[in-house]
Amino acid sequence: MSPTRNKDVLEPALTIEEIIAKLKELQQDDDIDGAHVQADWIICNLLEDLGYTEVIKEYDKISKWYA
């Protein structure tokens, strides 16, 4: 089962520069699966902030597998 995203427990909206910095940081993370989960959350939150809530609702219905 995939981890559940809960926007209420995540950070407030980030700037583009902050998002890029976090994604670059995750590129260096040795925990590949954990980094992927965090990157998914960052991208999904960005899409929600841009108004693509319905897209994210459907994306969240897809089963995800992280080792």
HUDA-V246452 format. One record per backbone hydrogen bond with DSSP energy under -1.0 kcal/mol. NH is the residue of the N-H (numbers start at 1). CO is the residue of the C=O. If there is no record, write none. Layout:
NH&CO + NH&CO
//
This chain:
9&6 + 19&15 + 20&16 + 21&17 + 22&18 + 23&19 + 24&20 + 25&21 + 26&22 + 27&23 + 28&25 + 29&26 + 32&30 + 35&31 + 36&32 + 37&33 + 38&34 + 39&35 + 40&36 + 41&37 + 42&38 + 43&39 + 44&40 + 45&41 + 46&42 + 47&43 + 48&44 + 49&45 + 50&46 + 51&48 + 52&47 + 56&52 + 57&53 + 58&54 + 59&55 + 60&56 + 62&59
//
